[in-house]
Amino acid sequence: MAAPFVFFDVRTSDVDGSKRFFAELLGWQASGPLLTEDGAPWGGLTELAPDDERAPQWLPYAAVSDVDTAAAKAVELGGKLVRERTDLPVGSLVVVTDPGGAAMVLFQAA
């Protein structure tokens, strides 16, 4: 089985502080808003707006073959759709939570 997660997003109120923290703690590299390894992105850093009441968090991206089908199944299994389908040049995504409220992204590559 391939890795279950294909990308991670760190949502933080202090992007620069998070870059320094992870660089010093784990030797991670950052290029702009992306966490990289050997120049290849594997994660992102998203700054939470000052009025955003969400706690800083890690948000994993799981690869799916059909984002709409996966989102419907998540809801059928007791999860919630948090963010409707968003289409990007690299693929399509939805954000869901499991029945306990933990969030993740379902991602279909373009």
C-alpha positions in Angstrom: 0.0 0.0 0.0 1.2 3.5 -0.8 1.6 6.0 1.9 -1.9 6.9 3.2 -1.2 10.6 3.3 0.1 12.6 0.3 0.5 16.1 1.8 0.1 17.8 5.2 -0.9 21.4 5.9 0.2 23.2 9.1 -2.4 25.8 10.0 -0.8 28.2 12.4 -1.1 31.8 13.6 2.7 32.2 13.2 4.0 30.8 9.9 7.5 32.3 10.4 7.7 30.9 13.9 6.6 27.5 12.8 9.2 27.5 10.0 11.9 28.3 12.6 10.6 25.8 15.1 10.5 22.8 12.7 13.8 23.8 11.0 15.6 23.8 14.4 13.7 20.8 15.9 13.7 18.5 12.9 15.9 20.1 10.2 12.9 20.7 7.9 13.3 23.1 5.0 10.7 25.6 3.9 10.4 27.4 0.6 7.8 30.1 0.8 4.6 28.6 2.2 5.8 25.0 1.5 7.7 22.4 3.6 10.1 20.7 1.3 12.6 17.8 1.1 15.3 18.0 -1.6 13.2 20.8 -3.2 10.0 18.7 -3.4 7.0 19.9 -1.5 5.4 17.6 1.0 3.5 20.0 3.2 2.3 23.6 3.5 2.1 26.3 6.0 -1.2 28.2 6.1 -1.6 31.3 8.3 -4.8 31.5 10.3 -6.4 34.9 10.1 -6.3 36.9 13.4 -10.1 36.5 13.7 -10.0 32.8 12.9 -11.1 31.0 16.0 -9.8 27.6 15.0 -6.9 26.2 17.0 -3.6 25.7 15.1 -3.5 22.2 13.7 -2.0 19.7 11.3 -4.3 18.7 8.4 -3.4 15.5 6.6 -4.4 15.0 2.9 -5.4 11.4 2.0 -5.4 10.4 -1.7 -8.7 9.1 -3.1 -9.7 8.1 -6.6 -13.0 10.0 -6.6 -13.3 13.0 -4.3 -17.1 13.3 -4.6 -17.7 9.6 -3.9 -15.3 9.7 -0.9 -16.9 12.8 0.5 -20.4 11.2 0.3 -19.2 8.1 2.0 -17.6 10.1 4.8 -21.0 11.7 5.5 -22.7 8.4 5.2 -20.4 7.0 7.9 -21.2 9.8 10.3 -18.6 12.4 9.3 -19.3 16.0 8.3 -18.4 17.9 5.1 -16.6 21.0 6.3 -15.4 22.4 3.0 -17.2 21.8 -0.3 -15.2 20.5 -3.3 -12.5 22.9 -4.4 -10.8 22.4 -7.8 -7.2 23.4 -8.1 -4.6 23.0 -10.9 -3.1 20.0 -9.0 -6.4 18.3 -8.2 -9.7 18.5 -6.3 -10.2 18.4 -2.5 -12.9 18.4 0.2 -12.4 18.8 3.9 -14.3 16.3 6.2 -14.3 15.5 9.8 -14.7 12.0 11.3 -17.6 11.4 13.8 -15.3 12.6 16.6 -14.6 15.9 14.9 -11.0 15.3 13.6 -10.5 17.0 10.2 -8.7 15.7 7.1 -8.6 16.5 3.4 -9.7 14.0 0.8 -7.6 14.8 -2.3 -8.0 13.6 -5.9 -5.0 14.4 -8.0 -5.6 16.0 -11.4 
